[in-house]
Amino acid sequence: MKKSTDLSSGEFQKLIQLALQYLTIRQTLIENELANLRLELRTLEREEQLTVLERELHLLQQDYQRYQAFSDPTFRIDWESYYR
């Protein structure tokens, strides 16, 4: 396994940006699932699902904040054209 010191600054920023994008997408999916569950009738099973999803969302938001602290605000990458 390689060490993080083997990454250039640009590679590290790309990795951080990828992680932040993944976490943003995951957060949106969880928020949508939470919204759908809240529309359903109240049941014990639904309440348990809400608790699990809310906990997952909280942990995800903690990760996002942690990784965002490493993000260089001046680093820009155009993902649309990067892999073309």
C-alpha angles and dihedrals in degrees: 000000000000123000126241088246087068089070122089118231090256093050090049091051091049089052091050091048091050091050092049092049091050091049091048092052092045091049091052091051092050092046090051091049090049091051091051092049092050089058092057125087115276113265134156090247091052091049090053091050091049091051092050093047093046090051091049090049091050092051091046091052090050090053091048092053091047094051093041088062088066094049117109106222091208094056112101129181128176102220091185092066100025096087096037 
